[in-house]
Amino acid sequence: MTYIEHLTAHAEFLYRRGDNSLYENIYKDGSGSLLQAYLFVIDNPQKSHCFTSDRRNALYLAYSYYKHPSFLESLKECGESDISRQRLALCGRLTHSFFIED
């Protein structure tokens, strides 16, 4: 989660400057995908994990870009977060509007 959180903050910074290369990066061997890293954590058949409340804003940012249903399910299941105790992706819910239906 720490690595993904930091990479997402960098990806979002670049995306806001017009460069989505970190969000879309995939090496020829299939590795290097930020989307796959998220899915490994939140939608893993072996054992999935919730992003901790102090790292969850990174998941909001990633959901805002990818719109993947597993991200939304994880956000619903794990609960909302605010900016208190956030480490790096502070701006997630401040700069992106989110509505999570029950």
DSSP file (Angstrom, degrees, kcal/mol; ACC not computed):
  #  RESIDUE AA STRUCTURE BP1 BP2  ACC     N-H-->O    O-->H-N    N-H-->O    O-->H-N    TCO  KAPPA ALPHA  PHI   PSI    X-CA   Y-CA   Z-CA
    1    1 A M     >        0   0    0      0, 0.0     4,-2.8     0, 0.0     5,-0.2   0.000 360.0 360.0 360.0 -36.7    0.0    0.0    0.0
    2    2 A T  H  >  +     0   0    0      2,-0.2     4,-2.2     1,-0.2     5,-0.2   0.944 360.0  44.5 -62.2 -47.4    2.8    2.4    0.7
    3    3 A Y  H  > S+     0   0    0      1,-0.2     4,-2.7     2,-0.2     5,-0.2   0.934 115.4  47.5 -62.5 -46.5    4.4    2.0   -2.7
    4    4 A I  H  > S+     0   0    0      1,-0.2     4,-2.6     2,-0.2    -1,-0.2   0.904 110.3  53.0 -63.3 -41.5    1.0    2.2   -4.5
    5    5 A E  H  X S+     0   0    0     -4,-2.8     4,-2.0     2,-0.2    -1,-0.2   0.938 112.7  43.3 -59.5 -47.6    0.1    5.3   -2.5
    6    6 A H  H  X S+     0   0    0     -4,-2.2     4,-2.0     1,-0.2    -2,-0.2   0.911 114.2  49.6 -66.5 -42.6    3.3    7.1   -3.4
    7    7 A L  H  X S+     0   0    0     -4,-2.7     4,-2.8     1,-0.2    -1,-0.2   0.880 109.8  52.5 -64.3 -37.2    3.1    6.1   -7.0
    8    8 A T  H  X S+     0   0    0     -4,-2.6     4,-2.9    -5,-0.2     5,-0.2   0.902 106.4  52.7 -65.6 -41.1   -0.5    7.2   -7.2
    9    9 A A  H  X S+     0   0    0     -4,-2.0     4,-2.0     2,-0.2    -1,-0.2   0.918 113.4  44.1 -60.4 -42.6    0.4   10.6   -5.9
   10   10 A H  H  X S+     0   0    0     -4,-2.0     4,-2.5     2,-0.2     5,-0.2   0.911 112.8  51.6 -67.7 -42.2    3.1   11.0   -8.5
   11   11 A A  H  X S+     0   0    0     -4,-2.8     4,-2.6     1,-0.2    12,-0.2   0.907 111.0  48.3 -60.7 -41.5    0.8    9.6  -11.2
   12   12 A E  H  X S+     0   0    0     -4,-2.9     4,-2.3     2,-0.2    -1,-0.2   0.897 109.4  52.3 -67.4 -40.3   -1.9   12.2  -10.2
   13   13 A F  H  X S+     0   0    0     -4,-2.0     4,-0.7    -5,-0.2    -2,-0.2   0.948 113.9  43.1 -59.6 -48.4    0.6   15.0  -10.3
   14   14 A L  H ><>S+     0   0    0     -4,-2.5     5,-2.7     1,-0.2     3,-0.9   0.896 111.0  55.7 -64.3 -40.1    1.7   14.1  -13.8
   15   15 A Y  H ><5S+     0   0    0     -4,-2.6     3,-1.8     1,-0.3    -1,-0.2   0.893 104.1  53.5 -60.3 -40.4   -1.8   13.5  -14.9
   16   16 A R  H 3<5S+     0   0    0     -4,-2.3    -1,-0.3     1,-0.3    -2,-0.2   0.692 107.0  53.1 -68.6 -17.3   -2.8   17.0  -13.8
   17   17 A R  T <<5S-     0   0    0     -3,-0.9    -1,-0.3    -4,-0.7    -2,-0.2   0.289 130.9 -95.5 -97.4   7.6    0.1   18.3  -16.0
   18   18 A G  T < 5S+     0   0    0     -3,-1.8     2,-0.5     1,-0.2    -3,-0.2   0.592  91.5 113.8  94.7  11.9   -1.3   16.4  -19.0
   19   19 A D      < +     0   0    0     -5,-2.7     3,-0.3    -6,-0.1    -2,-0.2  -0.938  30.6 171.7-122.3 109.9    0.8   13.2  -18.7
   20   20 A N     >  +     0   0    0     -2,-0.5     4,-2.0     1,-0.2     5,-0.2   0.153  43.9 116.8 -99.6  19.8   -1.0    9.9  -17.9
   21   21 A S  H  > S+     0   0    0      1,-0.2     4,-0.9     2,-0.2    -1,-0.2   0.828  74.1  49.4 -62.4 -35.2    2.0    7.7  -18.5
   22   22 A L  H  4 S+     0   0    0     -3,-0.3    12,-0.5     2,-0.2     3,-0.3   0.890 111.9  48.6 -72.2 -36.7    2.3    6.4  -14.9
   23   23 A Y  H  4 S+     0   0    0    -12,-0.2    12,-0.4     1,-0.2    -2,-0.2   0.855 122.0  35.6 -66.1 -33.3   -1.4    5.5  -14.8
   24   24 A E  H  < S+     0   0    0     -4,-2.0    -2,-0.2    10,-0.1    -1,-0.2   0.422  85.0 131.6-101.9  -0.1   -1.1    3.7  -18.2
   25   25 A N     <  +     0   0    0     -4,-0.9     9,-0.4    -3,-0.3     2,-0.3  -0.321  20.8 159.8 -62.3 128.8    2.4    2.2  -17.8
   26   26 A I        -     0   0    0      7,-0.1     6,-0.2    -2,-0.1     5,-0.1  -0.928  30.0-137.6-146.8 125.1    2.7   -1.5  -18.7
   27   27 A Y    >   -     0   0    0      4,-3.5     3,-2.4    -2,-0.3     6,-0.1  -0.328  32.5-101.8 -76.5 165.1    6.0   -3.1  -19.6
   28   28 A K  T 3  S+     0   0    0      1,-0.3    -1,-0.1     2,-0.1     0, 0.0   0.800 123.8  55.4 -57.9 -30.7    6.2   -5.6  -22.5
   29   29 A D  T 3  S-     0   0    0      2,-0.1    -1,-0.3     1,-0.0     3,-0.1   0.415 122.6-106.0 -84.2   3.9    6.2   -8.5  -20.0
   30   30 A G  S <  S+     0   0    0     -3,-2.4     3,-0.4     1,-0.3    -2,-0.1   0.335  83.8 117.1  92.0  -7.0    2.9   -7.2  -18.5
   31   31 A S        +     0   0    0      1,-0.2    -4,-3.5    -5,-0.1    -1,-0.3  -0.310  44.2  57.7 -86.2 174.2    4.5   -5.9  -15.3
   32   32 A G        +     0   0    0      1,-0.2     2,-0.6    -6,-0.2    -1,-0.2   0.564  66.0 143.7  87.0   9.4    4.5   -2.3  -14.2
   33   33 A S     >  -     0   0    0     -3,-0.4     4,-1.7     1,-0.2    -1,-0.2  -0.728  38.3-162.8 -89.4 121.7    0.8   -1.7  -14.1
   34   34 A L  H  > S+     0   0    0     -2,-0.6     4,-2.2   -12,-0.5     5,-0.2   0.885  94.4  55.9 -65.4 -38.7   -0.5    0.5  -11.4
   35   35 A L  H  > S+     0   0    0    -12,-0.4     4,-2.4     1,-0.2    -1,-0.2   0.932 107.7  47.6 -58.6 -47.0   -4.0   -0.9  -12.0
   36   36 A Q  H  > S+     0   0    0      1,-0.2     4,-2.1     2,-0.2    -1,-0.2   0.852 108.3  55.5 -65.3 -33.9   -2.8   -4.4  -11.5
   37   37 A A  H  X S+     0   0    0     -4,-1.7     4,-1.3     2,-0.2    -1,-0.2   0.927 109.4  46.7 -63.3 -44.3   -1.0   -3.4   -8.3
   38   38 A Y  H >X S+     0   0    0     -4,-2.2     4,-3.0     1,-0.2     3,-0.6   0.942 111.8  50.1 -60.9 -47.3   -4.3   -2.1   -6.9
   39   39 A L  H 3X S+     0   0    0     -4,-2.4     4,-2.1     1,-0.3    -1,-0.2   0.839 104.0  59.6 -63.6 -32.2   -6.2   -5.1   -8.0
   40   40 A F  H 3< S+     0   0    0     -4,-2.1    -1,-0.3    -5,-0.2    -2,-0.2   0.875 114.8  36.3 -61.2 -36.5   -3.6   -7.3   -6.3
   41   41 A V  H << S+     0   0    0     -4,-1.3     8,-3.0    -3,-0.6     3,-0.4   0.928 130.1  27.0 -82.2 -48.0   -4.4   -5.6   -3.0
   42   42 A I  H  < S+     0   0    0     -4,-3.0    -3,-0.2     6,-0.2    -2,-0.2   0.647 130.0  32.2 -97.3 -14.8   -8.1   -5.0   -3.2
   43   43 A D  S  < S+     0   0    0     -4,-2.1    -1,-0.2    -5,-0.4    -2,-0.1  -0.364  76.4 143.7-139.7  56.1   -9.4   -7.8   -5.5
   44   44 A N        -     0   0    0     -3,-0.4     4,-0.2    -4,-0.1    -4,-0.1  -0.861  44.6-146.9-102.3 124.3   -7.1  -10.7   -4.9
   45   45 A P  S    S+     0   0    0      0, 0.0     3,-0.1     0, 0.0    -1,-0.1   0.795 100.3  50.8 -61.1 -26.9   -8.7  -14.2   -5.0
   46   46 A Q  S    S-     0   0    0      1,-0.2     2,-0.2    -3,-0.0    -2,-0.0   0.951 135.7 -29.3 -75.1 -50.4   -6.2  -15.4   -2.3
   47   47 A K        -     0   0    0     -7,-0.2    -1,-0.2     2,-0.0     2,-0.2  -0.723  60.5-154.5-170.6 117.4   -6.9  -12.6    0.2
   48   48 A S        -     0   0    0     -2,-0.2     2,-0.3    -4,-0.2    -6,-0.2  -0.576  11.5-154.3 -92.6 158.9   -7.9   -9.0   -0.5
   49   49 A H        -     0   0    0     -8,-3.0     2,-0.3    -2,-0.2    29,-0.1  -0.969  14.0-124.1-133.2 147.7   -7.2   -6.1    1.8
   50   50 A C        -     0   0    0     -2,-0.3     2,-0.3    27,-0.1     3,-0.1  -0.677  34.7-110.8 -82.1 143.3   -8.8   -2.8    2.5
   51   51 A F        -     0   0    0     -2,-0.3     5,-0.1     1,-0.1    -1,-0.0  -0.591  44.1-106.3 -66.7 136.1   -6.6    0.3    2.1
   52   52 A T    >>  -     0   0    0     -2,-0.3     3,-2.3     1,-0.1     4,-1.0  -0.260  28.1-108.9 -64.4 156.4   -6.1    1.7    5.6
   53   53 A S  T 34 S+     0   0    0      1,-0.3     4,-0.3     2,-0.2     3,-0.2   0.796 119.3  54.9 -61.1 -28.0   -8.0    4.8    6.4
   54   54 A D  T 34 S+     0   0    0      1,-0.2    33,-1.1     2,-0.1    -1,-0.3   0.463 117.3  35.6 -85.6   1.4   -4.8    6.9    6.4
   55   55 A R  T X> S+     0   0    0     -3,-2.3     3,-1.4    31,-0.2     4,-0.6   0.364  88.1  99.1-123.8  -1.4   -4.0    5.7    2.9
   56   56 A R  H >X  +     0   0    0     -4,-1.0     4,-1.6     1,-0.3     3,-0.7   0.731  65.7  73.1 -68.3 -23.9   -7.4    5.5    1.3
   57   57 A N  H 3> S+     0   0    0     -4,-0.3     4,-2.2     1,-0.3    -1,-0.3   0.825  91.1  60.5 -61.4 -28.0   -7.3    8.8   -0.5
   58   58 A A  H <> S+     0   0    0     -3,-1.4     4,-2.5     1,-0.2    -1,-0.3   0.891 102.5  52.1 -62.6 -37.7   -4.9    7.2   -3.0
   59   59 A L  H <X S+     0   0    0     -3,-0.7     4,-2.7    -4,-0.6    -2,-0.2   0.873 106.6  53.1 -66.4 -36.8   -7.7    4.7   -3.8
   60   60 A Y  H  X S+     0   0    0     -4,-1.6     4,-2.2     2,-0.2    -2,-0.2   0.927 110.2  47.7 -61.8 -44.6  -10.0    7.6   -4.4
   61   61 A L  H  X S+     0   0    0     -4,-2.2     4,-1.3     2,-0.2    -2,-0.2   0.933 113.6  46.8 -61.9 -45.7   -7.6    9.1   -6.8
   62   62 A A  H  X S+     0   0    0     -4,-2.5     4,-3.1     1,-0.2     5,-0.4   0.898 111.4  51.1 -65.5 -40.2   -7.0    5.8   -8.6
   63   63 A Y  H  X S+     0   0    0     -4,-2.7     4,-2.2     1,-0.2    -1,-0.2   0.897 105.0  57.6 -62.5 -38.7  -10.8    5.2   -8.8
   64   64 A S  H  < S+     0   0    0     -4,-2.2    -1,-0.2    -5,-0.2    -2,-0.2   0.844 116.1  35.8 -60.1 -33.8  -11.3    8.6  -10.3
   65   65 A Y  H  < S+     0   0    0     -4,-1.3    -2,-0.2    -3,-0.3    -1,-0.2   0.933 127.9  31.2 -84.3 -51.9   -8.9    7.7  -13.1
   66   66 A Y  H  < S-     0   0    0     -4,-3.1    -3,-0.2    -5,-0.1    -2,-0.2   0.803  76.7-155.9 -83.2 -30.3   -9.6    4.0  -13.7
   67   67 A K     <  +     0   0    0     -4,-2.2    -4,-0.1    -5,-0.4    -3,-0.1   0.824  31.8 167.0  55.3  33.3  -13.3    3.8  -12.8
   68   68 A H    >>  -     0   0    0     -6,-0.2     4,-1.3     1,-0.1     3,-1.0  -0.621  41.3-133.4 -80.5 134.5  -12.8    0.1  -12.1
   69   69 A P  H 3> S+     0   0    0      0, 0.0     4,-2.4     0, 0.0     5,-0.2   0.801 103.4  61.5 -60.7 -29.2  -15.8   -1.5  -10.3
   70   70 A S  H 3> S+     0   0    0      1,-0.2     4,-2.2     2,-0.2     5,-0.1   0.840 101.0  54.1 -65.9 -31.3  -13.4   -3.3   -7.8
   71   71 A F  H <> S+     0   0    0     -3,-1.0     4,-2.4     2,-0.2    -1,-0.2   0.935 109.6  46.6 -66.1 -45.6  -12.2    0.1   -6.6
   72   72 A L  H  X S+     0   0    0     -4,-1.3     4,-2.4     1,-0.2    -2,-0.2   0.911 111.5  51.4 -63.7 -42.8  -15.7    1.2   -5.9
   73   73 A E  H  X S+     0   0    0     -4,-2.4     4,-2.7     1,-0.2    -1,-0.2   0.910 110.4  49.2 -60.4 -42.4  -16.5   -2.0   -4.1
   74   74 A S  H  X S+     0   0    0     -4,-2.2     4,-3.0     2,-0.2     5,-0.3   0.911 110.3  50.3 -64.0 -42.3  -13.5   -1.6   -2.0
   75   75 A L  H  X S+     0   0    0     -4,-2.4     4,-1.4     2,-0.2    -2,-0.2   0.893 113.3  46.5 -63.4 -38.7  -14.3    2.0   -1.1
   76   76 A K  H  < S+     0   0    0     -4,-2.4    -2,-0.2     2,-0.2    -1,-0.2   0.929 117.4  43.0 -66.2 -45.2  -17.9    0.9   -0.2
   77   77 A E  H  < S+     0   0    0     -4,-2.7    -2,-0.2     1,-0.2    -3,-0.2   0.889 119.7  40.0 -69.5 -41.3  -16.6   -2.0    1.9
   78   78 A C  H  < S-     0   0    0     -4,-3.0    -1,-0.2    -5,-0.2    -2,-0.2   0.670 108.6-124.8 -88.8 -17.8  -13.8   -0.3    3.7
   79   79 A G     <  -     0   0    0     -4,-1.4    -1,-0.2    -5,-0.3    -2,-0.1  -0.066  28.4 -62.9  95.9 163.2  -15.5    3.0    4.3
   80   80 A E        -     0   0    0     -4,-0.1     2,-0.3    20,-0.0   -24,-0.1  -0.257  44.5-160.0 -78.0 167.9  -14.8    6.6    3.6
   81   81 A S        -     0   0    0    -25,-0.1     2,-0.2   -26,-0.0   -27,-0.1  -0.914   3.7-149.8-140.0 169.5  -11.9    8.6    4.8
   82   82 A D        -     0   0    0     -2,-0.3   -25,-0.2     2,-0.3   -26,-0.1  -0.576  42.0 -84.8-126.3-166.8  -11.0   12.2    5.3
   83   83 A I  S >  S+     0   0    0     -2,-0.2     3,-1.4     2,-0.1     2,-0.2   0.523  86.6 114.2 -86.2  -2.2   -7.8   14.1    5.2
   84   84 A S  T 3  S+     0   0    0      1,-0.3    -2,-0.3     6,-0.0     3,-0.1  -0.501  91.5   0.2 -69.6 136.2   -6.8   13.5    8.8
   85   85 A R  T 3  S+     0   0    0      1,-0.2    -1,-0.3    -2,-0.2     2,-0.1   0.545  91.3 152.6  64.0  11.1   -3.7   11.4    9.1
   86   86 A Q    <   -     0   0    0     -3,-1.4    -1,-0.2     1,-0.1   -31,-0.2  -0.456  30.4-159.9 -68.4 143.7   -3.3   11.1    5.3
   87   87 A R        -     0   0    0    -33,-1.1    -1,-0.1    -2,-0.1     3,-0.1   0.945  65.9 -21.0 -91.3 -61.6    0.2   10.6    4.3
   88   88 A L  S    S+     0   0    0      1,-0.1     2,-1.6     2,-0.0     3,-0.3   0.752 121.8  62.9-124.3 -42.9    0.7   11.6    0.7
   89   89 A A    >   +     0   0    0      1,-0.2     3,-1.3     2,-0.1   -28,-0.1  -0.335  59.8 147.3 -89.0  56.5   -2.4   11.6   -1.4
   90   90 A L  T 3   +     0   0    0     -2,-1.6     3,-0.4     1,-0.3     4,-0.3   0.812  61.4  59.3 -60.8 -34.0   -4.0   14.4    0.7
   91   91 A C  T 3> S+     0   0    0     -3,-0.3     4,-2.7     1,-0.2     5,-0.4   0.518  73.0 105.1 -80.7  -4.4   -5.9   16.0   -2.2
   92   92 A G  H <> S+     0   0    0     -3,-1.3     4,-0.9     1,-0.3    -1,-0.2   0.872  92.2  23.3 -46.2 -60.2   -8.0   12.9   -3.1
   93   93 A R  H  4 S+     0   0    0     -3,-0.4    -1,-0.3     1,-0.2     5,-0.2   0.596 120.7  60.1 -87.8 -10.6  -11.4   13.9   -1.7
   94   94 A L  H  4 S+     0   0    0     -3,-0.4    -2,-0.2    -4,-0.3    -1,-0.2   0.844 116.8  28.3 -81.8 -34.6  -10.7   17.6   -1.7
   95   95 A T  H  < S+     0   0    0     -4,-2.7     2,-0.4     1,-0.1    -2,-0.2   0.537 117.9  58.2-105.3  -9.1  -10.2   17.9   -5.5
   96   96 A H  S  < S-     0   0    0     -4,-0.9     2,-0.4    -5,-0.4    -1,-0.1  -0.981  76.2-134.9-124.3 131.0  -12.3   15.0   -6.8
   97   97 A S        -     0   0    0     -2,-0.4     2,-0.4    -3,-0.0    -3,-0.1  -0.701  26.8-175.8 -86.2 136.4  -16.0   14.7   -6.1
   98   98 A F        -     0   0    0     -2,-0.4     2,-0.4    -5,-0.2   -38,-0.0  -0.994  15.8-175.0-134.2 137.4  -17.1   11.2   -5.1
   99   99 A F        -     0   0    0     -2,-0.4     2,-0.7     2,-0.0    -2,-0.0  -0.967   8.5-167.9-131.1 116.1  -20.5    9.8   -4.4
  100  100 A I        -     0   0    0     -2,-0.4     2,-0.2   -25,-0.1   -20,-0.0  -0.914  12.3-147.3-108.9 115.1  -20.6    6.3   -3.2
  101  101 A E              0   0    0     -2,-0.7    -2,-0.0     1,-0.1   -25,-0.0  -0.508 360.0 360.0 -78.4 147.2  -24.1    4.7   -3.2
  102  102 A D              0   0    0     -2,-0.2    -1,-0.1   -26,-0.0    -2,-0.0   0.455 360.0 360.0 -81.0 360.0  -25.0    2.2   -0.5
